[in-house]
């Protein structure tokens, strides 16, 4: 039987990721990966793969909410949507062939660059 405390931590972690994703879109993945690795002690590659899996339905749900409230136009953003689908597919195939350390370094660099750009 699974430890009930671990289940509570998993639910709280999922809630934090869902909240961040609802507010920030796919940016919740920037929170999901470190939470999975540091709090839930998941492997680097498992954390990234899980993030992709959980962010998809969150993004779809958020897009439906934005669209239904008149804040999003799918037609205007179709090229971006197609680019993300292609890039995400290619990245997923690349993930399985990269070492965990490489993935962690690339992710850390992207977080630093994104944080610096936002701060400036």
RODO-2510 file (C-alpha; in nm, 4 decimals, decimal comma):
residues 120
     n   res          X          Y          Z
     1     x     0,0000     0,0000     0,0000
     2     x     0,1209     0,3477    -0,0874
     3     x     0,2270     0,5829     0,1907
     4     x    -0,0663     0,8229     0,2559
     5     x     0,1721     1,1118     0,3305
     6     x     0,3410     1,0667    -0,0087
     7     x    -0,0013     1,0706    -0,1752
     8     x    -0,0864     1,3997    -0,0003
     9     x     0,2477     1,5497    -0,1105
    10     x     0,1802     1,4329    -0,4676
    11     x    -0,1663     1,5926    -0,4629
    12     x    -0,0280     1,9213    -0,3252
    13     x     0,2534     1,9157    -0,5823
    14     x     0,0015     1,8548    -0,8609
    15     x    -0,2169     2,1364    -0,7288
    16     x     0,0761     2,3799    -0,7286
    17     x     0,1664     2,2829    -1,0847
    18     x    -0,1966     2,3115    -1,1969
    19     x    -0,2318     2,6546    -1,0379
    20     x     0,0918     2,7796    -1,1945
    21     x    -0,0086     2,6373    -1,5324
    22     x    -0,3519     2,7977    -1,5153
    23     x    -0,1882     3,1327    -1,4455
    24     x     0,1174     3,0953    -1,6702
    25     x     0,0144     2,8435    -1,9360
    26     x     0,2839     2,5881    -2,0135
    27     x     0,5163     2,7846    -1,7848
    28     x     0,3903     2,5615    -1,5071
    29     x     0,6364     2,3070    -1,6432
    30     x     0,9150     2,5253    -1,5076
    31     x     0,7699     2,4516    -1,1654
    32     x     0,6729     2,0910    -1,2326
    33     x     1,0203     1,9621    -1,3196
    34     x     1,1971     2,0818    -1,0025
    35     x     0,9064     1,9708    -0,7832
    36     x     0,9117     1,6223    -0,9330
    37     x     1,2887     1,5970    -0,8980
    38     x     1,3430     1,7564    -0,5571
    39     x     1,0185     1,6929    -0,3706
    40     x     0,9065     1,3608    -0,5185
    41     x     1,2633     1,2380    -0,5931
    42     x     1,1918     1,1424    -0,9540
    43     x     1,4667     1,0849    -1,2101
    44     x     1,5520     1,3837    -1,4327
    45     x     1,4236     1,2254    -1,7533
    46     x     1,1132     1,0888    -1,5810
    47     x     1,0442     1,4380    -1,4430
    48     x     1,0626     1,5956    -1,7875
    49     x     0,8537     1,3245    -1,9531
    50     x     0,5930     1,3444    -1,6761
    51     x     0,5819     1,7221    -1,7090
    52     x     0,5055     1,6963    -2,0789
    53     x     0,2296     1,4490    -2,0040
    54     x     0,0651     1,6552    -1,7279
    55     x     0,1055     1,9941    -1,8943
    56     x    -0,0864     1,8870    -2,2063
    57     x    -0,4303     1,8500    -2,0445
    58     x    -0,3695     2,1560    -1,8265
    59     x    -0,2886     2,3649    -2,1337
    60     x    -0,5904     2,2309    -2,3217
    61     x    -0,8197     2,3085    -2,0269
    62     x    -0,6713     2,6570    -1,9876
    63     x    -0,7030     2,7244    -2,3604
    64     x    -1,0701     2,6270    -2,3482
    65     x    -1,1279     2,8674    -2,0578
    66     x    -0,9393     3,1507    -2,2337
    67     x    -1,1169     3,0832    -2,5647
    68     x    -1,4634     3,0595    -2,4097
    69     x    -1,4114     3,3933    -2,2339
    70     x    -1,3116     3,5580    -2,5634
    71     x    -0,9422     3,5979    -2,4760
    72     x    -0,7960     3,3630    -2,7353
    73     x    -0,8217     3,3184    -3,1103
    74     x    -0,7107     2,9753    -3,2338
    75     x    -0,6975     3,0856    -3,5983
    76     x    -0,4486     3,3651    -3,5243
    77     x    -0,2257     3,1260    -3,3306
    78     x    -0,2450     2,8187    -3,5545
    79     x     0,1156     2,8553    -3,6831
    80     x     0,2445     2,8651    -3,3248
    81     x     0,0286     2,5660    -3,2280
    82     x     0,1642     2,3645    -3,5217
    83     x     0,5225     2,4648    -3,4391
    84     x     0,4788     2,3598    -3,0766
    85     x     0,3354     2,0233    -3,1818
    86     x     0,6275     1,9539    -3,4163
    87     x     0,8891     2,0841    -3,1721
    88     x     0,7369     1,8915    -2,8829
    89     x     0,7375     1,5692    -3,0803
    90     x     1,1002     1,6124    -3,1865
    91     x     1,2021     1,7075    -2,8316
    92     x     1,0285     1,4020    -2,6875
    93     x     1,2233     1,1731    -2,9176
    94     x     1,5452     1,3567    -2,8304
    95     x     1,4795     1,3188    -2,4565
    96     x     1,5020     0,9413    -2,4679
    97     x     1,8467     0,9627    -2,6309
    98     x     2,0030     1,2256    -2,4027
    99     x     2,1749     1,1660    -2,0706
   100     x     1,9867     1,2884    -1,7639
   101     x     2,2704     1,5260    -1,6737
   102     x     2,2559     1,6874    -2,0186
   103     x     1,8809     1,7384    -1,9875
   104     x     1,9256     1,8922    -1,6407
   105     x     2,1943     2,1349    -1,7622
   106     x     1,9928     2,2445    -2,0673
   107     x     1,6845     2,2955    -1,8496
   108     x     1,8820     2,4951    -1,5915
   109     x     2,0308     2,7179    -1,8621
   110     x     1,6870     2,7828    -2,0115
   111     x     1,5494     2,8722    -1,6676
   112     x     1,8377     3,1131    -1,6056
   113     x     1,7938     3,2777    -1,9468
   114     x     1,4154     3,3042    -1,9017
   115     x     1,4563     3,4473    -1,5523
   116     x     1,7145     3,7026    -1,6682
   117     x     1,4958     3,8130    -1,9579
   118     x     1,1953     3,8550    -1,7294
   119     x     1,3979     4,0495    -1,4733
   120     x     1,5297     4,2848    -1,7399
***
